């Protein structure tokens, strides 16, 4: 692509050596240089607007010599009329106009840094900006005299008592006429010598996120890093105000000797009609034959949303070589519509801190992806750091051509701008949101409200926000407003993050406010100001969770109406329109599993809140009451007990849990008939199948396994492909080149007997599959066992049934169930000092205490019963018990939402880490907390070894066409003796490293406090009451219940009490050397039989040799960096 001045980034300017002019080092020096070397080049187009028809507007085109004459004229007036201390920063409060331009440049000529204040700021914001920049003098245009006076009063409240205000020079005159009648060669004040590193002017942030604008200084050096290209043939028209990025447009054009037309923001509102008139006047100007045509159009999103609505405006955009948008995100629907109409739309991304960074400049005829910025030249200075949900934050590295601000110790600048990578194109990124504008839910999860706001704004009903404000010109009832907006929200709910869904009762019609919403200088709504102003309405919304906005606050509900009321609450929160219409669950009955019905973690919070309104004031509900009871009947029983003043029915208890484990094992065991017509087994060259939900292992498995002989090409939906590629990218894994040719992706619902697939797709899978790997299991330590039944346990059964269906006419495919060491985690404590055998254990008590652990035990039982009772599946099923996985050994990427990363990250907000070894010893677990973490990429390679292992030969029963589907009693006895399935333990064989070792490693990098676990949990709990935003919003408290159960139940012992206050923890180096004390100091880890595992997965055996030789865990430490 040809580089042009309109889209050339600072990185491209360096790469093309188009910025190396050392004839000047300051803004004033640049103006003086241009006036001497290119005096007659036309560079500035302005409009003299009257009330007459637009064809009589008078355009003014100024050359560099004209510009310098105007700057000198204003500079002389400033020096003569104003007593401003030399080099003192001066504030300028003006609309985007010729007066602003020449007053600003005149002040710069005299050596004054200039604070460019957006007129949309409030008086308080102006005063705060002036205080932070040490401004004592402010110049204003007449229309803003009252705002300037009010800001001066506000300044005294902030301790800045000497903010004087006065009008700009030539306030009552037409500055363009003054320049015209001033003869050339008039006196110009001497150029004040200014350092290149000095501040030339200051922009400020819009204050959208924080509510208070922050100044951003720009040095004189910034003028030197702009590209120098030939811009003589193409002019730019910009609607962007000078007090914002209009300055950047101006200097970018001037550096390349290009003409730029400025929209007359002082005289005209920005409308589609006025923009069109300006373009027509520029094209029809008397000198249009000698001056370049407008070929570049620069604007901000709200202008591009407005102009295409006018037919003439759209035609103007279509005639442009390039239409550029920046300053904020343009709604996708608007941009897509423009591109569809053959508008060459380009997104330009930059910041006041670092200049022009990226653009989506491309081959417009063939590449329609206008939203993806191409980080091409200079990308070595643009680093994208992974964040949550597959997003990455842009970090500008030291060495970038222009950095007005740095906020990291290494000299880099973290922009707080979040991007998503393109699924296939390298170095292409789509802007998603600001990290500081994401909303934090009480669950600790974040979501970006901009997607919802943009979708509503771009819909046929243009209503901004989830607090719904109809336009003044629109008259409709609240019901009609909701009816128009709700479908847009529901559509986004289906497509978006589950925790970011907005239920119907949280769409609040607001009517027409008595005054407009407060906006920032970029015309974006100040969210925190709106939250303050409408705080009562927002609070009321959280109180009204009953249909039709009626608060269900009365506890006087007849007992016989409680089930109906609870069902009503659930249906309202989940919202019938929010459900995936393709996966619509059955009707909600008293015994429907709520989690299967669509009640997620956020819905649980809303339902619990609504239930509390049914009870007398002061009645407490457990945080997990919805998950624990699980059904309408369970909730009804619980609420009725509370209404009668009784304790709620018992929801826990080991005996009940063990009975439930047995019941679920029987309920969900496979019971499917199979055909007796069999053909000889076929070679295993068909595809393997991965089921995936939230388990970390599948993503690394995929690129590794694609190195093997491929299945034949398949088609998959764009959405499912994007999700898989995003998962790869978020973990630092490049998509293999053969990805599309070797993979087939199905969006499944494993709880459905047909896996949510069509009959044809299901039959095709059954025909071709050779290996099924079941990894789709929610790693959630809060959910009770029953929550896994209708989803995960049903999924295990249905995938086994798929394997059974695949056995018609051939040997059944192998089925690998990904279990967890949690399924057998209490075995050693019940049978010390026995090792955990490589077989399925029948005692439900060996499972850990969480619903997750027990669900894995039930899953193993389902697999065992299938292998024992169904001849075709004998020796075709295996169980892989996976231990604690950590980040990958090469990238260190480890999800920050997992327990250990969250715990370590809590150091930032608590100042301490827990003594987990001490907590375990307090519980009589002699060894402490063992760190037998296995890097996820190593686990993935182990799975691949298992997949690639030669399939076990079919048994005689499987190979004979007359094989029976049901065993005789004698055959069943033999089967019980040999399970017919194998169990492998995929874990780190090293048990020598404990939490204390990790603390010692961390202490080498940073000093911190180590406290008893109970003290750490107490500090973590107190974060929720903190006024500090980072502490209050930290996600670690989400796992408080889990950590308290595992580490904090035993309170600090005498050992902690004797020490008084917590002291810095010091590692004991002698612990490694005191071999005689090995038994006391080293953990007594659960030991696993590994013989079968090592035979089938030699990588783990090799890992054990490395660990034993080096006495460390080299893979785990790097994973903690993420």
N, C-alpha and C positions, 0 to 999 in steps of 0.2 A: 504494500500500500504506500502511495505517495504521502510524504509527511507534509502537513500544512500547518500554518500558524494557529489555526483555530482548534486543532485537536492534538497538537504536539505537547507532550508532557515534559516535565523538567528532566526526567530520565532520558527521554528520547533526544532532548536538546543536547545533553551531555554526549550521548552516543554518536550523534551526528556532528559534533563539534560546532554547533550552531549558537554558541553563547559566549564565545571567547573574545569579546570586545572590551578591552581594558582602558578605553579612552575616558571613561567616567566611572565613578564609584558610588554616586548618590543620585537621588531622583532629580534634584536641581541640576546636577552636572549632566545628566542625560538630556534634560530639556535644552540646556545651553548647547550641548554637542549637536543635537538634531537641528536646532535653529541655525547653526553655522554650516552644517554639512548637507542638510536637505531642507532648506528654508521654504521652498515652494511646493513641497509634497502635501497634498490634501489629506488630513488625518482626523478631522473632527466634524461631524455633522450634527447640528442643533436645529431646533424648531422654534420659531416665534409664533405662538398660537394665539389666535384671536377668536372672537365669537362668530366670525364669518365662516362660510363654507370652507372645507378643508383645502380645496384647490387654490384658495387665496392665502393659505398659511405660507409664511415666508421661511424657506430653509436657509440656513447659514452653514457654509462649508469653510472651515478654517484650516490654514496650513500650519506647519510647525512655527513659522515666523509669527503668524497671528497669535498662536497660543502663547509664545514667549512674551509678545507685547502685552497680552491681557494679564499674564502672570506678573509682569513687571509693574503694570498699572496698579493692580490690587496690592502688590507688595509695598509700593510706595505709599499708597493710602494707609495701609496698616501701620507702617513705620511712623507716619506723620500724625495719625489720629489716635493711636492706642499706645498706652504705656504698659507694655508687656515685657517682663524680665526676659533677657536673652536666654534662649534654649528652654524656656518654660513651656510645658505642654499646654496646649490650648484645645478646648472642646469646641466642636462645630455642630450645631443643631439646625439642620436644613433639609428640605426635600431634595430629591435628586434633580439638580438644576445647574445651569451655567454658573450661578452665584456660588453654589457649593464647590464646583470644580475649580474656579479661579481663586476663591478664597483659600481653599485647601492648599493649592499649589503655591499661592503667594506666601502662606505661612511657612510651608516647607522651604521655599526659596530663602526665607529669613532665618532658617535654622531651627524652627519650632516643630517639635513633634505634634501631631494633630490627632485628637481623639474624635473619630467620626461616629456620631451618635445617631442611631436610627430614631426617627421621630415617633415611631410606635411605642417607644419605651415610656413607662410611667415616670412621673416626677421623682418618685423614690428611687427607681432604677437609674435614672440619669444622675441623681445625687451620689448614689453608691459608686457608679462608674467614675465620676469625677474625683471622689475621695480616693479610690484605689489607684488612680493615675496621677494623684497630686495636682489636679487641675485647679487653678485659681481664677481663670478667665474663660468665659464661654461666649462665643459669638452665635447669633441666631438670625434666621430670616423672620420677617414680620409675623407670619402666620403662627409662629411658635413662641411669641413673646410671653404669653401666659404660662406655657409649659416651662419656659426658662425661668420665669420668676418663681414658680412653685418649686422647681428643682433647687433654686437658691435657698428657699426657706427650708426645704428638706435637708439640705447640706448642713445647715446649722445644727440640726438634730443629730447628725452623724459626727459632729465635732469639726466640721469644715466651715468655719464661720466667714470665710473670705472668698466665696464663689461669686465673683462679679459677672454680670451679664450685659451685653451690648449688641446692637445689630451689626450685621456684616457691612463692609464698605459698599457704597453705591446701592444701599438698600432700596431707595425710592426710584432708582433709574433702571433702564434696560442695559444690562452690562454688555450685551452684544453691540448695541448702538454706541456705547462709550468706547469700546475697543475699535470699532470701525472709524470713528471720527478722530481717534488718536493717531497722529502721524507716526510713521515708522522712524526709528532712531530716537524715540523719546527716551527720557531718562529712566533707567532701570536701576534699582538699588543694587549695590554690590552683592555678589553671591556669597553668602555666609559659609565659611569653610566648615564642613561637617564630616565626621568620621563615617566611614562605610559601615561600621558596625553599630552606628547610632540608630535610634528609633526614628523612622520617617513618619509613620502614622500608626494608629491603633484601630483595628476592628474590634468588635465584641461579639460574643456568642449571643444567640437569640434568647437564651434563658428558658427554652422549652422544657428542658429536663429539670433544671434546678430552680427555676422561677426567678433567678437573679442573673442578669447578663454579666459575663466575665470578659475583661479586656484581653486582646491578643495583639501584642506589639509586632510590627513589621519593620525590619531594618532596611536601610538604604540598599544594602547588598542584594535584596530580593530582585531589584531591577536588572541586575547583571546576569542572573541565572535564567532569565526568560529567553526563548529561542529567537534567533535572527534568521528569518526566512523572507522570501519575496512575496509580499502580500499586496503588491500594487494592483493586481487584477481583480481582487475580490474584497468587497467591503462587508463589514459586520453590522448587524442591527441588534442592539441589546435592550431588553426590558428590565435588566437587573439594575437596581439602584446603585449609585456610586458608593453609598455608605456600606454596601455589601460587596458582592463579588463583581460589581460593575467596574471597580478599580482594576481588578485582574483582567477583565475583558479589554479595558482601555489600554493598559500597558502592554498586553500581549499583542494587540494590533499595532500600537505605536512602535514597538521594537522591530516589527517587520514592515514599517512604512505603509501600513494599511489604514484605510479610512474606516472609522467606526461612528455609527449614528446612535445617539442616546435618546431613549424615550423621554419625553418631557413630563416627568413625574410630578413636577410642581403644578403644571397647568391642566393636566388631564388624568382622570382615573384610568387604570389599565383595564380596558375592555377589548373584546374582539374587534369591535368597530373602530376604536381609536388606534389599535395596533395596525389594522389594515390601512387606515388613512395615513399613518406615518410612513408606511412602506410605499404607498402610492405617491406621496409628496416627495420622498427621496428619489423615486424613479423618474418623476416629472420635473425635477429641479432644473433651472436654466443651464446649469453646467453638467447635466447628466451625461451629455455626449463625451465629455472629457474626463469625467470621474468614474471610478469603477462602480459596477452594479452591486447591490446588496445580494450576496450569495450565501452568507452565513447568518443564522438566526439564533440568538442566545437568550435563554429565558429560564425561569424557575417553574416548578411543576404546576402551580396553580394557574399560571398563564397558559400553559399548554393544555390544561383541562378546559380552558375557556375559549381560546381562539378557534379550535376546530369545530365548535358548535355553530360558528358562523360560516356559511358556505364560501364566502369570499376569503375569510381567514384561512380555511383549509386549503384553498387554491394557492394562496400565498405560500403556505408551508410546503406544498408540493413543488413549487418552483425553486425552492432553495436547494443549493448543493448539499448543505448539511443543516439540520436543525438540532441544536444542542440544548440539553437540559441538565441542570445541576442545582446544588444547594439543598436538595432534599430528594426523597424518593418519589418518582412518578408512579402512580398506580398502574399496575400491569395492564389492566383493561384499557386504559387510555393509550398507553404506549403501543399495545398490540393493535389497536384500532388505527393509529397513525401509520404504523408500518404496513398494515394491510392496505392502506390507501396510498402506498408508494411514497411516503414521506421518509427521507433518509435521516432517521432519528438516531442520535448518538447521545449516550449518557457520559457526562464528564464528572469525574470524582476528584475532589481536592479538598483542602482544608486551609483555613487561614494560617494554621500553624506551619504547614509544610508545602503549600502551593499545589500546583496541578499534579496529581499522582497517577491517575489512570483514566482511560476512556474506552468506549466500546466502538471506536473507529474500526471499520472492517470493509469487506467487499459487500456493499449494500444490496447489490442485485441478487446475490446468492446466499448471504448470511443475514438472517432476520433476527438474530438473538441480540437485540439492542440492550438488554438488561445486564449482559455479562461484560464486565470490565476486563480488558486484556492487559495483564501485567507483563509487558514485553520488555522494552529497554529499561535498564535500571532496576530490574526485578531483584537483583542481589541485595538491594536496600529495602525491599518490601517483603516483610516476613508475616506469614499468616499463622498465628498461634491458635491451636485447637481450643474450643470452648464447648459448652454443652450443646446437645442436639445436632451435632455434625457441623456447627458453625465455627468460624475462626475469626479472631480479632486481628485487624491490620496493625502491625507494629512497624514504624518507620525507623530504620536502623541509622545509626550515626554514619555520616558519609553521604547522605542524600543532599542534593545541591542546596536546598533551602530548608532550614529548621528554625523557625521563630520561637519554638518552645520545645523543651525536653522534660519528660516527667519520670524517667527511670535513671537509676544510678549509672548504667552503662552508656548514657547519653542518647538513648533512643527515645522515641515518642510513641506511647500507646494511644491510639486514636479513639478507642472505645466503639469503633465501628465494626459491626459483625457482618461477615460474608459467608455465602455458601458456595462451594466449588462446583464448577460444571462437571457433569457426570462423565464426559468423554474428552473435552478439550482442556489441554494443560494450560495452566496460567490464566484461566478465565474464571472470574469470580462475580457472583451476583450479590449486590447489597441487600441485607435483610433488615437490620435495625441498629439502633444504638444500644450498647450494653447498658447504659445508664437510663434508658427509657423503657426497658423491659419491666413488667410488673411482677412483683414477688408475691406469690400466694402463701397462705398460712402453712401449706404443706411443704414450703421451701422450694417449690418448682417455679420456674419463670416462664413467661410467655410474652410475645411481642404484640401489643394491641394494635399496632399500625396495620397489620394485615386485615384485621376486622374493620378498622376504621376506613381504610382505603376501599375495601370491597363495598361497604355501605355507601361511601361517597361516590363511587363510580357506577352504582346501580341506577336503575331508572328512577328511584326515589332518592334524591341527593340529601340525605340526613347525616350530618357528621356525628360520630361517637355512639357509645352505648347508652349514654344519656341522650335521648333523641330530641333534637331541636328542629322542628320544621321551619323551612324558610318563611320569611315574613309574607311572601306572596302566596303561600299555600295554606289553605284553610281545610282542615280535616280533623275528624275526631281522633282521640287516642286509639280507639279500636282500629280505625282505618290505617293509622300510622303503623301500628304493630303488624297489621296484616300485610302491609307492603314491605316492611323491613325484615320480618321474621324469616322468610324463605332464604334471604341472603345470608343471615346468620346461621341458619340450620345447615346450609350448604357448606359453609366454612367449618362448622362443627364436625361435619362428617370427614372433611379433608384434613383438619388440623390436629394439633396435639390434644389428647384426651383431657388433660388437666386445664386446657385453655377454653373449653367449651362454655358457652354462655347460654344458660337456660332462659326460657321465655319470660319467666318471672323477673329476670334480671335485666330486661330491656325496659327502660323507664322513660315513658313520654314526659317531656318537660314543658310543652307548650311554648309560647313565645316569651322569652325573658324580657324584663323591662329595659335592659341594656345589653349590648352585644357581649359576646365572650371575649375575655382578654386574650390577645394574641401576641406572639413574639414578632420580631422584626422581619421574619421570613414568612409571615402570614400563617404561622402554625399556632394552633391553640396551646396555651400554657396549661398543661394538664394539672399541675399542682395548684394553680390558681383556681381552676374549675373545681377541683376536689375541695378546696377550702370554701369556696362560695356555695357549693351545693352539698356540703357535708351532711346536713340533716336529711336531704333526699336520699343520699347514698346509704346512710345508716338505716333509714326506713326500709330501703330495698332489701337489706339483709334480714330485716325483721319480718318481712312479708313474703313468705315462701309458699303460701297457699294459693290455689288458683284464683284468678280475678283480683289479685292483690289484696285479699282479705287476710289479715294477720291471724294465724291459727294460735292465738295466745291464750285462749280460754281453756282452763283445765277441766271445765264442766262438760266433758264429753261422756255421754252414756256408754256404759261398758260394751253394749252390743254394737255401738257405732265405731268403736276403736279400730277394728280391722279395716273397715271401709275408709276411715280417715287416714290410716297409715298407707293403705294402697293408693289413695289419692295423692298423698305427699310424694310417694315414690314416683308415680307416673308424672307428676308435675316436674320434679327435679330432673328425671331422666329425659322427659319430653318426647312424646311420640314422634315428632318430626325430626328429632335428633338422631334417632336410630338409623343405622345403615339399612336403607330400604331393601337391599339385596340380602341382608342377613337378619331380617326382622325376627326377634325371638317370639316364642309363644306368648299368649296372653298372660298377664300377671295374675297368678292365683296365690292362695295362701301358702302354697308349698313350692313356689318357683324359687330357684336359687337366684338371689339378687345379683350376684356377681355375673352370672350367666345372662341375666336380663339386661345388663348394661350399666350396673351401678359401679362406678369406678371410685378411686380414693377421694376425689373432690366431691362426688355425689354423696359419698358416705358422710362427709362433714356437713353438707347441706341437710341431709335427711336427719342426722343426729340433732342438728340445731332446731329443725322443725319439730322433732319429737319432744325436745325439751319444753316446747310451748304447750304441750298437752299435759304436762306435769305441774304440780304445785311449785310455786317459787321456792328456790333453794334445793330442789331435788337434783341430784347429780346423776349423770349418765356416763358410763365408761366411754373412753375415747373411741374404742373399737366395737361399740355395741352393735352396729350394723353388720360388721364382719363376723362378730361372734355368734349372733343369732341367725343370720344368714337368710331368713325368709320372712314373709309377712306374718306368718303364724308365730315364728320365734320372737319377732319384735312385739307382736300383740301380747304374747305371754309375759314378756318382760315389762311392758308398760302397765299391764293390768296388775302385776305384782306391786309395782311402784305406787299405783293409785290406791292400792289397798294398804299401803304402808309396810309392805313386806320387802325383804331383800329380793333382788331379782333371782330368777332361777339360775342354778349353777351353770356356768358356761365353760368351766375348765375342770380339770381333774384327770389324773393319769389313768384311772380305771376306765372312765368314760372315753378318753381318747383311744385307749387300746381297743375297746369294744368297737369304736367307730372305725378304727383302722381295719379290723377284721371284716366289718360290714361292708366297707367300701371295696375291700379286696374281692369279696364275693360278688358285689353288685357290678363291678366293672371288669371282671375277668372275661376273657374272650369266650363267646359262645356262638360260633358261626359254622354252619355246615359248609362243606366243600365238595367239589365234584370228584367223582371217582374215576373220571376219564382222564388218563394221563398219557402224555407223550414223553419221549426220552428227554432228560435234562439238556438244556442248551448252554453253550459257552457264555460266560459272564462278560459280555461286551456292551450291554445296554447301559443306560444312565443310572447314577446313584441319586438318591433323594435326600435332601437335607430339610428337616423341619426346624424353624427358627422362630423364637419369640424375643426373649431378652437375654438369653444366655450368651456370654462373651465369646465362646469358642467357635461358632460357625463361621464368622467372618474370616478369620485367618485360615480356616480349613479350605475355604473355597479357592483362593488363588493357588494354594499349594496343590490341591487335588487336580486343578485344571492342567497341570503338567502331564498328567496321565493321558492315555488314549481317550479321545473325546467322544461323547455321544454326538449324534448327528444334530445339526443346527435346529433350533426351535425358536418360535416367536414368543414373546412375552409382553405384557402390558407395559406401557411407558412408566406408569406410577410404580409398579413393583420393581422395575429395573432401576429407577431413580433411587428407591429406598435402599436397595442392595449396594449400589455404587456409592451412595452417601455414607453407608456404614463402613465401606472400605476406606473411603477418603478420611473419615473422622478418626480412623485408627492409623493413619499414615501409610496405608497400603495402596499402592498403585493398582488400578484396574488392569488385569492382564489383557494383552492385545487380542487374545482369542476369546475374550469374555462372551461376546455375542454369539460366536460360533459354537461354543461348548456348553452353554448353560440354557436351561429352560426354567423360567420362574413362574410359579403358580401362587396366586394370592388365595390362601386356604382358610377354612374354618374347621380346625381339627376336631372340634366337638361334634361336628355333623357326621353322620354315618358315611356320607359320600365325600367328606372332607370339604364341603362347600363347593365342589366342582361339578361341572356338567357330567352327565352320564358318559358321554363320549370321552371326555378328558380322564375321567376315573378309569374307564376301561383301558385307555391307552397307557396310563401309568401301570396298571396291573399287568399289562402285557409286556412292558419293557423294563421294569425296574429290577435291579439285581441286588442293591443294598439300600436299606432304609436306615437313616441315622436320626434318632428322635432327640433333638436338643431343645425343643420349644417348651420351656418351662419358666414361669415367672419366678425370679429370684427375689422373693418378698418374705421377709422374716416376721411380718406383722399379721399376715392373713392366717386364719384358722384352717385346719385340715379340710373342712367341708368346702372351702372356697376353691380348692383345687379339683374338686370332684367332677363337675359337669364340664369343665374346660380341659384341664391337663390330663386327668386320669381317663376321661372319655377319649381324649386325643390318643393316648397310648393304646387303648383298646382298638380304636378305629384304624390306627396305622398297622397294628398286628393283623387286623382283619384284611387290610390291603395286602399284606404279605401272604396271608392265607389265600386270598383271591388270586394272587399272582402265581400260586402253585398249581393252578389247573393246567395240566399237560406238561409240567416241568417241575424241577426242584424249586422250593420256595426261596425267595430272596432272603438274604441275611437281614436281620433286624437288630440294630444296635441301640440300646436304650441308655441314654446318658443319665446316670444316677448321680448320687453325691455321697461323699464320705459321711455326711450328716445322717444318712439313713442307718448307719451303724455306729454312730459316734459314742454311744455309751456302752458298747460291748465290753471293752477292756475294764471299765470300772465295775461291771457286773461279774466279770470272770477273770480277775487278775491272776497271773500276769500273762494271760493267754494272748496270742496274736489273733488278729481278725482274719478269718479264713476267706479264701477266694470262692465263696459260694453265697447263695441267698440264705439269710437267717430268718427263721420262722417266728422268733420271739419279737412282738411289736415293741417291747420295752427297750430294745437296743437302739431305736431311733432317737434322735435328738428331740428336744422339747418343742421345737417350732412346728407350725403347720407345714412349712416347706419340707423339713426333714422327714416328717411322718408321711407326707405325700410321696416322697421318693421311696420310702420303705414299701408303701402300697404298690407303687409302680413296679418295683422289683418282684413283688408277689404275683402281680398280674402276668409279668413275663414268665415267671417260673411255672405258673399253672398252665399257661399256654403251651410251654415246651413239654410239660409232663402229659397233658391230656390230648394234644393234637399231634398225631404222628408226623404230619407234614412239616411241623415246626421244630421237631427235635433236632438239636445241634445246629439250628439256624438262628437262634436268638442268643445274644450276649448282652451283658450288663457292664457298663463302664462307669465305675465310681470315681468321680472327679473330686480332687481336693481343692484347696484354696488356690484360685488363679490370680496372678498378678499381671502387671503390664508386660508388654512384649519386651523380650531381651534386647531387641535392636532399637526400637523407637521409644520405649518407656511409656507408651500411651496406656493409661489405666483410667477407666471411667471415674470421674470425680464424684459420682453419686454412690459409689460403693463404700462399704463400711470403713475399710482401712484408710483409703485416701481421705475420706471425710474426717476421720479421727486425726490424722496427721495435719490436715489443713486447719483443724480447729486451733492449732497452735497460734495462728494469726490473731485470733479473737479472744482466746483464753490466756495466752501467755504461758501455757503449760501443756504437758502431756501426761497421761496416766501411767502409773507403775503397774502394768498388767501382770508382770511376773509376781509382784507382791500380792495382787488380788487373787491370783490362782493359788498361791501358797496359803493365803488366808482360808481358802476353801479346801485345804488339805490336798491340793494338787501339787505335789512336791516339785515338779520340774519347772513350772511357770508357763508362760504363753509361748508356744513353739511357733516359729515362723517357717513352716514347711510350705512356702508359697511356690507355685509352679508357674513360670512365665507362660502366658497364653499362647504364644507362638510355638513353644515346645509342646504344649498340650495338643495343639492343632496338628503338629507333625506326627505325634503319637497316634492320633485318630487316623491320619492318612496311612500310617503303617498298618493299622488294623484293617482299614478298608482294602488296602492292596494285598493283604495276606491271602494266600490261596484259600478259597472257600472249602469248608469241610465237605468231604464226600457225602452224598446222601446215604441215609441208612437203608437197609434192605426194605424196611416198611415203606420208606419214601419212594424207592425206585420201582417197586412192583406196582403194576397197574391195578392190582386187586386190593391194594392197601385199604384198610378200614379207616374210617374217620373217627371211630370211637374205640378205645382200648378195652380189652377184657380186663377182669380184675387182676389176673396174673400179670398181664403186661403193665398194668398200672403200678403194681408192687415193684416191678423192675424199674419202672420210670422213676418212682420215688427214691430208689436207691441211687440212681444217676439222674440228676435233674434234667439233663438234656440241654443245658445251656451253660455258658461259661461266664465267669465274673472276672473282670480285670480292674486293677486299682491304678488310676492315672493320677499320680501325686508325686510330689517331690520326696525322694527317699531320704533326704537329709533331715535329721531330727535334732541336730546339735545346736542350732541357732535359735535364740530366744529374743523376746522383745527388748531385753536389756542390751543385747548386741546392737540392735537397730538404734536405740537411744544413744549408744556410744558413738556410732557412725554419724548420727545427726549432730551430735555435740561438736564434732570436728568443724562443722560449717556454721553453727549458730548456738549461742548460749541460751538455755531455757530452763524452766523449772520442771521438775518431775514431782508429782503429787500422788497420794493414794487415789485409787480409781474413784472412790466415793466422792472425794473432794473435786476431782475433775468433772464428774457428772453433775455435781452441785453448781460448779461454775458454768457448765454448759447450759444447765437449766435456767440460770439467771440471765442468759443472753436474750431470752424472749421478752424480758422486761427492760432491756437496754434502750436508751434513747439514741445510741449510735447506730446509724443506718446499717453499716457493714455487720456489726455484731447482731443486731436484731434480725437481719435477713439471712444470716448464715444458715446453710442447710443442715449442719450437723445435728441440731436438736431433733430432727425428724426421727433419728434412731435412738432417742433417749430411752424409750421403753425397752428396746432390745439390749442396749448396753447395760442398763441398770439390772436387767435380768441375768446377764452373763457375767458382769464384773462387779456390780455395785450392791448386790443384795446383802452381802456381809459388810457391815460398816467397819470403819477403821479400827484396827486392834490396838493393843497396848503399844505395839511397835510404832504406830503413827502418833499416838497420843503423847508418848514420851518425848517425841521430837518437837512438840509444840507446833509452831508454824512450819509450813512446807519449806524445805530447803532445796537449793539446787542439787540435782542428782549427779553423783560422780561415779563413773564406772570403776569397777575393781579389776585392774589389769591382771592381778594375780589369779583371778578365777580361771583364766585360760591355762595357766601354768601349774596350778595346784592339782596335779593328777590324782593325788590321794583323796581329794574332796570331790572328785568327778561325780560320784553317785549323788551327792547332796546338791551340787551346783547345776548339774545338767538335768534337762527335763526327762521325765519318764513318759515318753510319747507313746501314743497308741501305735502298736506295731502291726504291720500288715504282711500276710503271706503274699509274696510277689513272684513266685516261681513261674506260674502260668503267664503272668503279665510280662515278665522279662523275656520269656520264650517268644511271645507274640509281638511284643513291642520293645525291641532291644535298645531303642533310644533311651528309655528310662534306666536300663541297666548301665549304659554308658554314662549317663548323667550321675548316677550314684558313685561310679568310680572317680569321676572328676571331683565330686563333692568330698568324698572321703580323702582324696589326695590333697585338697587345698583347704579343707576345714572352714569353708565359708559357703555363702550362697551368692555367687557372682551375678546371678540373673535377677535377684529380687531387689537389690538396692537401686538399680537404675530405674526400675518401674515406679519408684516413689517420686520421681521428678514431675510426673504428670499431674 
